Amino acid sequence: MSVETQKETLGFQTEVKQLLHLMIHSLYSNKEIFLRELISNASDAVDKLRFEALSKPELLEGGAELKIRVSFDKDAKTVTLEDNGIGMSRDDVITHLGTIAKSGTADFMKNLSGDQKKDSHLIGQFGVGFYSAFIVADKVDVFSRRAGAPASEGVHWSSKGEGEFEVATVEKAERGTRIVLHLKSGEDEFADGWRLRNIIKKYSDHIALPIELPKEVAATEGEEQPAVEWETVNRASALWTRPRTEIKDEEYQEFYKHIAHDYENPLSWSHNKVEGKLEYSSLLYVPARAPFDLYQREAPKGLKLYVQRVFVMDQAESFLPLYLRFIKGVVDSNDLSLNVSREILQKDPIIDSMKSALTKRVLDMLEKLAKNEPEQYKGFWKNFGQVMKEGPAEDFANKEKIAGLLRFASTESGNEEQTVSLADYLARAKEGQDKIYYLTGKSYSTIKDSSHLEVFTKKGIEVLLLTDRIDEWLMSYLSDFDGKSFVDVARGDLDLGNLDSEEDKKAAEEVAKSKEGLVERLKTALGDAVAEVRVSHRLTDSPAILAIGEQDLGLQMRQILEASGQKVPDSKPIFEFNPTHPLIEKLDNEQSDERFGDLSRILFDQAALAGGESLEDPAAYVRRLNKLLMELTA
């Protein structure tokens, strides 16, 4: 063994310690995935070397045959995995094997519940890679040398997977990484050629370079030990280059787990080869659940980019719009140059054409999922619905297509689950209905019984109930769907169009005319608290509501702006009253201006509270209410 120098003992990052403990206990039921994870990492390391060697061929050090080797020693109870990829320097080893450099790691750890079954799903979202070695090993040794570095700069990393690890400098003649797993007691099954071969065929057949296992042959005369020959046990061809008819679902699923570092099967996938003016292959996947960092803008996203089967970059973001950032997959182009960079990708017209086609392919895939697997699509929407709602603002060309994929709660659905599509809504629309009605609010419970819905309930008209924080912003980009315009039932002067009979309209005009005096008295009493006072066409049971001006921001948008520290434009609500309500009739007959003013302010504040607003002067509201109660009990 080489002499070790510069040896030091270092502590794991706190998150690594937590993750190790959790993984060893939570994923123990599927131990064999450790090999898949280590092979996946080795494959990435070889891909990176192949790419860097395009501009620096000296990195190959005369050994251009790239491969992964897996071996075992029954007596020593070890499994060894070796690649001749890019390798790691001492600093790389400390960074990659001692810390988890992922944005949002601390937040992720806070979400762990202690329930092993639930937490194993979270770990799958996080992607654990190398640390899965400790599921079967009680000690792991890593020997590595960065390609291009001298043999004297090899590094040896060693740990028992507890609180610390050791790092030392060693002599290592070959570039790349060798990982030695010292198997735990009871894990001897993995020190077996047949077992390892089956695991590789099951999980890593799609890896596009040879994975070799030793093949024992009989000793020749004079030799003490039989010579070791190596044989390739996987198919060793890029999955996306093969015809779809030859690929099994299980192969697609395992390839997804390799590129996404996910433990669960994908919901759906689309494999396509384009020929003609542009030539490229794509394999796109919809994950079953959202990654923990979906809403962190700096989180890695994008497709793996290959050019003529040569890996170029991870997380190539230019091929899909941001609202589809959850899509995983591979794109392999024949038209791009091998030295393409992120900056060039952003300006290349070829990329615009590919992005447009790939975006349409993803939306088609989601349409198919929604149509053929509605229960699966329901799960997709729970995970990715809010991200999809970013689409209409970002992707004008596909606005109608995206709108068709959106799901909402409604007055017909009976609960807060977002299961109603716009097509469902229109299929149930009343005869003569030429609008899609919706109401936004803070939560389903606060708006399902909103006063704004009273006339719709009376007439049996369905209203979409939008409660996600992003919904009001979304609706500012959705003007219509299938030729029907959207109408916010809390905004402006409500017009039900053909759904109101001529008799209804005439009666409403007459009532409004008869209440002109009350309107003026209310304007005087409420003063600059309101933009306007008018007779309401929305109410059947409540005395009053506050409507939003046609061009004013609603509650959701105001809260978003306030939370981000931006100035919220001044706006005043419209006070609408129900002329047939007994309280309004009493108010109309009130002779005392002081009492009229107090009652008007109480009705105004109650309408604000019912709409989810907070009162500007709650003490004044309580004072007026107490005064009224004292009069009633006197």
C-alpha positions as CSV (number, residue, x, y, z in Angstrom):
1,M,0.0,0.0,0.0
2,S,1.2,3.5,-0.8
3,V,2.7,5.7,2.0
4,E,0.1,8.2,3.2
5,T,1.0,11.8,3.9
6,Q,-0.8,14.9,5.0
7,K,-3.3,12.8,6.9
8,E,-6.1,14.6,8.8
9,T,-9.4,13.8,10.5
10,L,-12.3,16.0,9.7
11,G,-16.0,16.2,10.9
12,F,-19.0,15.7,8.6
13,Q,-21.3,18.6,8.0
14,T,-24.3,18.3,10.4
15,E,-26.7,17.6,7.5
16,V,-24.5,14.7,6.3
17,K,-24.6,13.1,9.7
18,Q,-28.4,13.4,9.8
19,L,-28.8,12.1,6.3
20,L,-26.5,9.2,6.9
21,H,-28.4,8.1,10.0
22,L,-31.7,8.5,8.3
23,M,-30.7,6.8,5.1
24,I,-29.2,3.7,6.7
25,H,-32.5,3.2,8.6
26,S,-35.1,4.3,6.1
27,L,-33.8,2.7,2.9
28,Y,-32.7,-0.5,4.5
29,S,-35.5,-2.4,2.8
30,N,-34.0,-1.8,-0.7
31,K,-30.3,-2.2,0.1
32,E,-29.2,-3.1,-3.4
33,I,-29.8,0.5,-4.7
34,F,-26.3,1.4,-3.3
35,L,-24.7,-0.1,-6.4
36,R,-27.0,1.7,-8.7
37,E,-26.1,5.0,-7.0
38,L,-22.3,4.4,-7.1
39,I,-22.4,3.3,-10.8
40,S,-24.5,6.4,-11.6
41,N,-21.9,8.6,-10.0
42,A,-19.1,6.8,-11.8
43,S,-20.9,7.2,-15.1
44,D,-21.2,11.0,-14.5
45,A,-17.4,11.1,-13.7
46,V,-16.6,9.4,-17.0
47,D,-19.0,11.7,-18.9
48,K,-17.2,14.7,-17.5
49,L,-13.8,13.4,-18.5
50,R,-15.0,12.7,-22.0
51,F,-16.2,16.3,-22.4
52,E,-13.1,17.9,-20.8
53,A,-10.8,15.8,-22.9
54,L,-12.3,17.3,-26.1
55,S,-10.3,20.4,-25.5
56,K,-7.6,18.8,-23.3
57,P,-6.9,15.4,-24.8
58,E,-3.9,15.0,-22.4
59,L,-6.4,14.3,-19.6
60,L,-6.9,10.8,-21.1
61,E,-3.3,10.1,-20.2
62,G,-3.0,7.6,-23.0
63,G,-6.0,5.6,-21.7
64,A,-9.0,6.4,-23.9
65,E,-11.0,3.2,-23.2
66,L,-13.5,4.5,-20.6
67,K,-15.2,2.0,-18.3
68,I,-16.5,1.1,-14.9
69,R,-15.3,-2.1,-13.1
70,V,-17.0,-3.8,-10.2
71,S,-15.2,-6.6,-8.3
72,F,-15.5,-8.4,-4.9
73,D,-13.5,-10.4,-2.4
74,K,-15.5,-13.0,-0.5
75,D,-12.8,-13.6,2.1
76,A,-12.2,-9.9,2.8
77,K,-15.9,-9.2,2.6
78,T,-15.4,-6.2,0.2
79,V,-17.0,-4.9,-2.9
80,T,-14.9,-2.5,-5.1
81,L,-16.1,-0.2,-7.7
82,E,-13.6,1.6,-10.0
83,D,-13.9,4.1,-12.8
84,N,-11.3,5.8,-15.0
85,G,-13.3,9.1,-15.2
86,I,-12.4,12.6,-14.2
87,G,-11.4,11.7,-10.6
88,M,-11.1,14.1,-7.6
89,S,-8.5,16.2,-6.0
90,R,-8.1,16.5,-2.2
91,D,-10.3,19.6,-2.1
92,D,-12.9,17.9,-4.3
93,V,-13.0,14.9,-2.0
94,I,-13.5,17.0,1.2
95,T,-16.2,19.1,-0.6
96,H,-18.1,16.3,-2.3
97,L,-17.8,13.6,0.4
98,G,-17.9,15.7,3.6
99,T,-20.6,18.3,2.8
100,I,-23.9,18.5,1.0
101,A,-23.6,21.7,-1.1
102,K,-27.2,22.0,-2.1
103,S,-29.4,25.1,-1.7
104,G,-32.1,24.7,0.9
105,T,-30.4,21.7,2.7
106,A,-31.2,23.0,6.2
107,D,-34.9,23.6,5.2
108,F,-35.0,20.1,3.8
109,M,-33.8,18.6,7.1
110,K,-36.4,20.5,9.1
111,N,-39.1,18.7,7.0
112,L,-38.0,15.3,8.1
113,S,-40.6,13.8,10.4
114,G,-38.9,10.8,12.0
115,D,-41.4,8.5,10.2
116,Q,-39.0,6.3,8.3
117,K,-41.5,5.5,5.5
118,K,-42.4,9.2,4.9
119,D,-38.7,10.3,5.2
120,S,-37.5,7.7,2.7
121,H,-39.6,9.5,0.1
122,L,-38.0,12.8,1.1
123,I,-34.6,11.3,0.8
124,G,-35.5,10.2,-2.7
125,Q,-36.3,13.8,-3.6
126,F,-33.0,14.9,-2.2
127,G,-30.8,12.4,-4.0
128,V,-28.2,10.8,-1.9
129,G,-25.7,9.2,-4.3
130,F,-22.4,8.3,-2.6
131,Y,-23.8,8.0,0.9
132,S,-26.0,5.1,0.0
133,A,-22.7,3.0,0.3
134,F,-23.2,3.0,4.1
135,I,-26.5,1.1,3.8
136,V,-24.4,-2.1,3.3
137,A,-20.9,-1.1,4.5
138,D,-19.6,-0.2,8.0
139,K,-16.5,1.3,6.5
140,V,-15.8,2.9,3.0
141,D,-12.5,3.7,1.5
142,V,-12.2,6.0,-1.5
143,F,-9.0,6.4,-3.6
144,S,-9.0,9.0,-6.2
145,R,-6.8,11.2,-8.5
146,R,-7.9,14.0,-10.7
147,A,-7.2,13.5,-14.4
148,G,-4.1,15.5,-15.3
149,A,-2.7,15.7,-11.8
150,P,0.6,13.8,-11.0
151,A,0.4,10.4,-9.5
152,S,1.7,11.8,-6.2
153,E,-1.5,13.8,-5.7
154,G,-3.8,10.8,-5.2
155,V,-6.1,11.1,-2.2
156,H,-7.4,8.5,0.2
157,W,-10.7,9.2,2.0
158,S,-12.0,6.8,4.7
159,S,-15.0,6.8,7.0
160,K,-17.2,4.5,9.1
161,G,-20.2,6.7,8.4
162,E,-20.4,8.2,11.8
163,G,-19.2,11.6,12.9
164,E,-15.9,12.0,11.0
165,F,-13.7,11.0,8.1
166,E,-10.0,10.8,7.3
167,V,-8.2,12.3,4.3
168,A,-4.7,11.6,3.3
169,T,-2.4,12.1,0.2
170,V,-1.3,8.9,-1.5
171,E,0.4,7.8,-4.7
172,K,-2.1,6.7,-7.3
173,A,-0.9,5.8,-10.8
174,E,-4.3,5.7,-12.6
175,R,-6.7,8.6,-12.8
176,G,-10.2,8.2,-11.6
177,T,-11.9,6.8,-8.5
178,R,-11.8,3.5,-6.6
179,I,-14.4,2.9,-3.9
180,V,-13.9,-0.1,-1.5
181,L,-16.9,-1.1,0.6
182,H,-16.2,-3.1,3.7
183,L,-19.5,-5.0,4.1
184,K,-21.4,-5.1,7.4
185,S,-21.9,-8.4,9.1
186,G,-24.8,-10.1,7.4
187,E,-24.3,-8.3,4.0
188,D,-22.0,-11.0,2.5
189,E,-24.6,-11.6,-0.2
190,F,-23.2,-8.7,-2.1
191,A,-19.7,-10.2,-2.3
192,D,-20.9,-12.5,-5.0
193,G,-20.5,-12.2,-8.8
194,W,-24.0,-13.6,-9.6
195,R,-25.7,-11.2,-7.2
196,L,-23.7,-8.1,-8.5
197,R,-24.4,-9.1,-12.1
198,N,-28.1,-9.3,-11.5
199,I,-28.2,-5.9,-9.8
200,I,-26.2,-4.3,-12.6
201,K,-28.6,-5.8,-15.2
202,K,-31.6,-4.7,-13.2
203,Y,-30.6,-1.1,-12.5
204,S,-27.7,-0.1,-14.8
205,D,-28.2,-1.8,-18.1
206,H,-28.9,1.6,-19.7
207,I,-25.5,3.1,-18.7
208,A,-23.8,4.1,-22.0
209,L,-20.3,2.7,-21.2
210,P,-19.1,-0.8,-20.3
211,I,-19.6,-2.0,-16.7
212,E,-17.2,-4.9,-16.2
213,L,-17.2,-7.8,-13.8
214,P,-14.3,-10.3,-13.3
215,K,-14.8,-13.6,-15.1
216,E,-12.8,-16.4,-13.5
217,V,-11.0,-18.7,-16.0
218,A,-9.1,-21.8,-15.3
219,A,-5.4,-21.4,-14.4
220,T,-2.8,-22.2,-17.0
221,E,0.0,-24.5,-16.1
222,G,2.5,-23.0,-13.8
223,E,0.1,-20.3,-12.5
224,E,-0.9,-20.4,-8.9
225,Q,-4.1,-18.3,-9.3
226,P,-6.5,-18.3,-12.2
227,A,-6.1,-15.3,-14.5
228,V,-8.8,-12.6,-14.2
229,E,-10.6,-11.7,-17.3
230,W,-13.1,-8.9,-17.4
231,E,-16.5,-9.1,-19.2
232,T,-19.1,-6.4,-19.9
233,V,-22.4,-7.2,-18.2
234,N,-24.5,-4.3,-19.4
235,R,-25.8,-3.3,-22.8
236,A,-23.5,-0.3,-22.8
237,S,-25.4,1.8,-25.4
238,A,-27.2,5.1,-24.8
239,L,-30.8,4.3,-24.1
240,W,-32.2,7.3,-26.0
241,T,-30.4,6.1,-29.2
242,R,-32.3,2.8,-29.3
243,P,-35.6,2.3,-31.0
244,R,-38.6,2.7,-28.7
245,T,-40.0,-0.7,-29.7
246,E,-36.9,-2.3,-28.2
247,I,-37.0,-0.6,-24.8
248,K,-39.0,-2.0,-21.9
249,D,-40.9,0.2,-19.4
250,E,-38.5,-1.0,-16.6
251,E,-35.5,0.3,-18.6
252,Y,-37.1,3.7,-19.1
253,Q,-37.8,3.8,-15.4
254,E,-34.3,2.9,-14.3
255,F,-32.8,5.4,-16.7
256,Y,-35.0,8.1,-15.1
257,K,-33.7,7.1,-11.7
258,H,-30.2,7.4,-13.0
259,I,-30.5,10.9,-14.5
260,A,-32.9,12.3,-11.8
261,H,-31.2,10.7,-8.8
262,D,-34.8,9.8,-7.7
263,Y,-36.0,6.7,-5.9
264,E,-39.4,6.6,-7.4
265,N,-40.6,5.7,-10.9
266,P,-41.7,8.7,-13.1
267,L,-45.3,9.4,-13.8
268,S,-44.8,9.5,-17.5
269,W,-42.2,9.8,-20.3
270,S,-41.9,10.7,-23.9
271,H,-39.1,9.4,-26.2
272,N,-38.7,11.1,-29.6
273,K,-36.3,11.3,-32.5
274,V,-36.5,14.3,-34.8
275,E,-35.1,14.2,-38.3
276,G,-35.0,16.7,-41.1
277,K,-34.1,20.4,-40.8
278,L,-33.0,19.7,-37.2
279,E,-31.8,16.4,-35.9
280,Y,-32.0,15.5,-32.2
281,S,-33.3,12.9,-29.8
282,S,-35.1,13.6,-26.6
283,L,-36.2,11.6,-23.6
284,L,-38.4,13.6,-21.2
285,Y,-39.8,12.5,-17.9
286,V,-42.5,13.8,-15.6
287,P,-41.5,13.0,-12.0
288,A,-44.0,11.5,-9.5
289,R,-43.3,14.1,-6.8
290,A,-41.8,17.5,-6.5
291,P,-38.2,17.9,-5.4
292,F,-37.7,19.7,-2.1
293,D,-36.1,22.8,-3.8
294,L,-38.8,23.3,-6.6
295,Y,-39.5,26.9,-5.5
296,Q,-35.8,27.9,-5.0
297,R,-34.9,29.9,-8.1
298,E,-31.2,29.0,-7.8
299,A,-31.9,25.3,-7.6
300,P,-30.4,23.2,-10.4
301,K,-32.9,22.6,-13.3
302,G,-32.8,21.7,-17.0
303,L,-32.0,18.7,-19.2
304,K,-28.8,16.7,-19.6
305,L,-27.3,17.9,-22.9
306,Y,-25.4,15.5,-25.2
307,V,-24.0,16.4,-28.6
308,Q,-23.6,13.4,-30.9
309,R,-23.7,11.1,-27.8
310,V,-21.0,13.0,-26.0
311,F,-22.1,14.5,-22.7
312,V,-21.8,18.3,-22.7
313,M,-23.5,19.6,-19.6
314,D,-26.0,18.9,-16.8
315,Q,-28.9,21.3,-16.2
316,A,-29.0,22.8,-19.6
317,E,-31.8,25.3,-18.8
318,S,-32.3,26.7,-22.3
319,F,-34.4,23.9,-23.7
320,L,-37.6,24.3,-21.6
321,P,-39.3,27.3,-20.1
322,L,-39.0,28.0,-16.3
323,Y,-42.5,26.8,-15.5
324,L,-41.5,23.3,-16.8
325,R,-38.4,23.2,-14.6
326,F,-39.5,20.0,-12.9
327,I,-39.1,18.0,-16.2
328,K,-36.1,15.7,-16.2
329,G,-34.5,14.1,-19.2
330,V,-31.9,14.1,-22.0
331,V,-31.6,15.9,-25.3
332,D,-29.0,14.8,-27.8
333,S,-28.4,17.1,-30.7
334,N,-26.5,16.5,-34.0
335,D,-26.6,20.2,-34.9
336,L,-24.8,21.9,-32.0
337,S,-21.0,22.1,-31.6
338,L,-19.2,20.2,-28.9
339,N,-17.8,23.4,-27.4
340,V,-21.2,24.9,-26.8
341,S,-21.6,27.0,-23.6
342,R,-24.6,28.2,-21.6
343,E,-24.1,31.7,-23.0
344,I,-24.1,30.4,-26.6
345,L,-27.2,28.3,-25.9
346,Q,-29.2,31.3,-24.9
347,K,-28.5,33.0,-28.3
348,D,-28.6,30.1,-30.7
349,P,-31.7,30.1,-33.0
350,I,-31.5,26.3,-33.2
351,I,-32.2,26.2,-29.4
352,D,-35.3,28.3,-29.9
353,S,-36.7,25.8,-32.4
354,M,-35.8,22.9,-30.1
355,K,-37.3,24.6,-27.0
356,S,-40.6,25.3,-28.8
357,A,-40.8,21.6,-30.0
358,L,-39.8,20.2,-26.6
359,T,-42.2,22.5,-24.7
360,K,-45.1,21.3,-26.9
361,R,-44.0,17.7,-26.4
362,V,-44.2,18.1,-22.6
363,L,-47.6,19.8,-22.8
364,D,-48.9,17.0,-25.0
365,M,-47.5,14.4,-22.6
366,L,-49.4,16.2,-19.7
367,E,-52.6,16.4,-21.8
368,K,-52.4,12.6,-22.5
369,L,-51.8,11.9,-18.7
370,A,-54.8,14.1,-17.8
371,K,-57.0,12.3,-20.3
372,N,-55.9,8.7,-19.8
373,E,-54.8,8.7,-16.2
374,P,-57.0,11.3,-14.3
375,E,-56.0,9.9,-10.9
376,Q,-52.3,10.1,-11.7
377,Y,-52.9,13.7,-13.1
378,K,-54.5,14.6,-9.8
379,G,-51.3,13.6,-8.0
380,F,-49.3,15.6,-10.6
381,W,-51.4,18.7,-10.0
382,K,-50.9,18.5,-6.2
383,N,-47.2,18.5,-6.7
384,F,-46.7,20.8,-9.7
385,G,-50.0,22.8,-10.1
386,Q,-48.6,26.1,-8.7
387,V,-45.6,25.9,-11.0
388,M,-47.9,25.2,-14.0
389,K,-49.8,28.4,-13.1
390,E,-46.7,30.4,-13.9
391,G,-47.1,29.2,-17.5
392,P,-49.6,31.6,-19.1
393,A,-47.4,34.6,-18.1
394,E,-44.2,33.1,-19.4
395,D,-45.4,31.2,-22.5
396,F,-47.9,33.2,-24.5
397,A,-47.7,30.9,-27.5
398,N,-49.0,28.0,-25.5
399,K,-51.4,29.9,-23.2
400,E,-54.6,28.1,-24.3
401,K,-52.9,24.7,-24.1
402,I,-51.6,25.5,-20.5
403,A,-55.0,26.8,-19.5
404,G,-56.5,23.5,-20.5
405,L,-54.2,21.7,-18.1
406,L,-55.1,24.0,-15.1
407,R,-57.2,22.7,-12.3
408,F,-59.4,24.6,-9.8
409,A,-61.8,24.1,-6.9
410,S,-65.3,25.4,-7.5
411,T,-68.7,25.8,-6.0
412,E,-69.7,22.5,-7.6
413,S,-66.7,20.5,-6.5
414,G,-67.8,20.6,-2.8
415,N,-64.2,20.7,-1.4
416,E,-60.9,22.4,-1.7
417,E,-59.3,19.9,-4.0
418,Q,-58.4,21.4,-7.3
419,T,-59.9,18.9,-9.7
420,V,-62.1,21.1,-12.1
421,S,-60.7,21.8,-15.5
422,L,-61.9,24.7,-17.6
423,A,-63.4,22.2,-20.1
424,D,-65.3,20.6,-17.2
425,Y,-66.6,24.0,-16.2
426,L,-67.8,25.0,-19.7
427,A,-69.4,21.6,-20.1
428,R,-71.6,22.4,-17.1
429,A,-72.2,26.0,-18.0
430,K,-75.8,27.4,-18.1
431,E,-77.5,27.9,-21.5
432,G,-76.6,31.4,-22.7
433,Q,-73.6,31.7,-20.3
434,D,-70.7,33.3,-22.2
435,K,-68.4,34.0,-19.2
436,I,-66.2,31.9,-16.9
437,Y,-66.8,33.2,-13.3
438,Y,-64.2,33.0,-10.6
439,L,-63.5,34.4,-7.1
440,T,-60.0,34.7,-5.5
441,G,-59.3,34.5,-1.8
442,K,-57.0,33.5,1.0
443,S,-58.4,30.1,1.6
444,Y,-61.2,27.8,0.5
445,S,-62.9,28.1,3.9
446,T,-63.0,31.9,3.7
447,I,-64.5,32.2,0.2
448,K,-66.8,29.1,-0.2
449,D,-69.6,31.0,1.6
450,S,-68.6,34.4,0.4
451,S,-71.4,37.0,-0.1
452,H,-70.1,37.5,-3.6
453,L,-71.5,34.1,-4.5
454,E,-75.1,34.6,-3.4
455,V,-76.6,35.5,-6.7
456,F,-74.7,32.6,-8.4
457,T,-75.9,30.1,-5.8
458,K,-79.5,31.4,-6.4
459,K,-79.2,31.0,-10.2
460,G,-77.2,27.7,-10.0
461,I,-74.2,29.2,-11.8
462,E,-70.8,27.5,-11.0
463,V,-68.0,29.7,-9.8
464,L,-64.3,28.7,-9.7
465,L,-62.7,29.3,-6.3
466,L,-59.1,30.4,-6.6
467,T,-57.1,30.3,-3.3
468,D,-53.4,29.8,-4.3
469,R,-51.2,32.8,-3.6
470,I,-50.4,33.0,-7.3
471,D,-54.0,32.9,-8.6
472,E,-54.9,36.6,-8.9
473,W,-51.6,37.1,-10.7
474,L,-52.3,34.2,-13.0
475,M,-55.8,35.6,-13.9
476,S,-54.2,38.9,-15.0
477,Y,-52.7,36.8,-17.9
478,L,-55.7,34.7,-18.7
479,S,-58.3,36.8,-20.5
480,D,-60.3,34.0,-22.0
481,F,-60.5,30.3,-22.7
482,D,-62.3,28.6,-25.7
483,G,-63.8,32.0,-26.6
484,K,-65.3,32.7,-23.1
485,S,-63.9,35.6,-21.1
486,F,-63.0,35.3,-17.4
487,V,-64.9,37.5,-14.9
488,D,-63.9,38.1,-11.3
489,V,-67.2,38.1,-9.4
490,A,-65.8,40.5,-6.8
491,R,-64.6,43.1,-9.3
492,G,-66.4,45.9,-11.0
493,D,-70.1,46.1,-11.6
494,L,-71.3,42.6,-12.1
495,D,-73.1,41.9,-15.3
496,L,-74.6,38.5,-15.8
497,G,-75.5,39.2,-19.4
498,N,-77.9,36.7,-20.9
499,L,-78.3,34.9,-17.5
500,D,-80.4,37.8,-16.3
501,S,-83.9,38.1,-17.9
502,E,-85.1,41.5,-19.2
503,E,-87.6,41.6,-16.4
504,D,-84.7,41.1,-13.8
505,K,-82.7,43.9,-15.4
506,K,-85.7,46.3,-15.5
507,A,-86.6,45.5,-11.9
508,A,-83.0,46.2,-10.8
509,E,-82.9,49.5,-12.6
510,E,-86.1,50.6,-10.8
511,V,-84.8,49.6,-7.4
512,A,-81.5,51.4,-8.0
513,K,-83.5,54.5,-9.0
514,S,-85.7,54.3,-5.8
515,K,-82.6,54.1,-3.6
516,E,-80.7,57.1,-5.0
517,G,-81.3,59.0,-1.8
518,L,-79.9,56.2,0.4
519,V,-76.8,56.0,-1.9
520,E,-76.1,59.7,-1.3
521,R,-76.5,59.4,2.5
522,L,-74.1,56.4,2.5
523,K,-71.6,58.3,0.4
524,T,-71.7,61.1,2.9
525,A,-71.4,58.7,5.9
526,L,-68.6,56.6,4.6
527,G,-66.7,59.5,3.0
528,D,-63.2,58.8,1.6
529,A,-63.3,55.2,2.9
530,V,-65.0,54.2,-0.4
531,A,-64.6,54.9,-4.1
532,E,-68.3,54.5,-4.8
533,V,-71.6,53.4,-3.2
534,R,-74.2,51.5,-5.3
535,V,-77.1,49.1,-5.1
536,S,-75.9,45.5,-5.4
537,H,-77.0,42.9,-8.0
538,R,-74.8,40.2,-6.3
539,L,-76.6,39.9,-2.9
540,T,-79.6,37.8,-1.8
541,D,-78.9,37.2,1.9
542,S,-76.2,39.6,3.1
543,P,-76.7,43.3,3.7
544,A,-73.5,44.6,2.1
545,I,-70.2,43.7,0.4
546,L,-67.1,45.4,-0.8
547,A,-66.3,45.1,-4.5
548,I,-63.0,45.8,-6.1
549,G,-62.6,48.5,-8.8
550,E,-62.1,47.1,-12.3
551,Q,-58.4,48.2,-12.4
552,D,-57.5,47.8,-8.7
553,L,-55.4,45.2,-7.1
554,G,-57.2,42.4,-5.2
555,L,-56.2,41.2,-1.7
556,Q,-53.8,38.4,-3.0
557,M,-51.8,40.8,-5.1
558,R,-51.6,43.4,-2.4
559,Q,-50.4,40.8,0.1
560,I,-47.7,39.6,-2.4
561,L,-46.5,43.2,-2.9
562,E,-46.4,43.9,0.8
563,A,-44.5,40.7,1.6
564,S,-41.9,41.6,-1.0
565,G,-41.5,45.1,0.5
566,Q,-43.0,46.9,-2.5
567,K,-45.3,49.9,-2.3
568,V,-49.0,49.0,-2.7
569,P,-51.0,51.4,-4.9
570,D,-53.7,53.2,-3.0
571,S,-57.2,52.0,-3.8
572,K,-60.6,52.2,-2.2
573,P,-63.4,49.6,-2.3
574,I,-66.9,50.0,-3.8
575,F,-69.6,49.6,-1.1
576,E,-72.6,47.7,-2.4
577,F,-75.7,47.1,-0.4
578,N,-78.7,44.8,-0.7
579,P,-81.8,47.0,-1.0
580,T,-84.2,44.2,0.2
581,H,-82.3,43.3,3.3
582,P,-84.1,44.2,6.6
583,L,-80.9,45.9,8.0
584,I,-80.7,48.2,4.9
585,E,-84.4,48.9,5.2
586,K,-83.9,50.0,8.8
587,L,-80.9,52.0,7.9
588,D,-82.9,53.8,5.1
589,N,-85.5,54.7,7.7
590,E,-83.0,56.0,10.3
591,Q,-83.5,59.7,11.1
592,S,-80.5,60.3,13.3
593,D,-77.5,61.2,11.2
594,E,-75.1,60.1,14.0
595,R,-76.8,56.7,14.4
596,F,-76.9,56.4,10.6
597,G,-73.2,57.0,10.4
598,D,-72.4,54.5,13.1
599,L,-74.6,51.8,11.5
600,S,-73.1,52.5,8.0
601,R,-69.5,52.1,9.4
602,I,-70.4,48.9,11.2
603,L,-71.9,47.5,7.9
604,F,-68.7,48.6,6.0
605,D,-66.4,47.0,8.6
606,Q,-68.4,43.7,8.6
607,A,-68.2,43.6,4.8
608,A,-64.5,44.1,5.0
609,L,-64.1,41.2,7.6
610,A,-66.3,38.9,5.5
611,G,-64.1,39.5,2.5
612,G,-60.9,38.5,4.4
613,E,-59.6,42.1,5.0
614,S,-58.2,43.3,8.3
615,L,-59.7,46.5,9.7
616,E,-57.8,49.7,9.7
617,D,-59.3,50.7,13.1
618,P,-60.6,47.7,14.9
619,A,-61.0,49.7,18.2
620,A,-63.5,52.1,16.5
621,Y,-65.5,49.1,15.1
622,V,-65.7,47.5,18.6
623,R,-66.7,50.9,20.1
624,R,-69.6,51.4,17.6
625,L,-70.7,47.8,18.0
626,N,-70.8,48.0,21.8
627,K,-72.7,51.3,21.6
628,L,-75.3,49.6,19.4
629,L,-75.6,46.6,21.7
630,M,-76.0,48.9,24.7
631,E,-78.9,50.7,22.9
632,L,-80.6,47.3,22.1
633,T,-80.3,46.1,25.7
634,A,-81.3,49.4,27.3
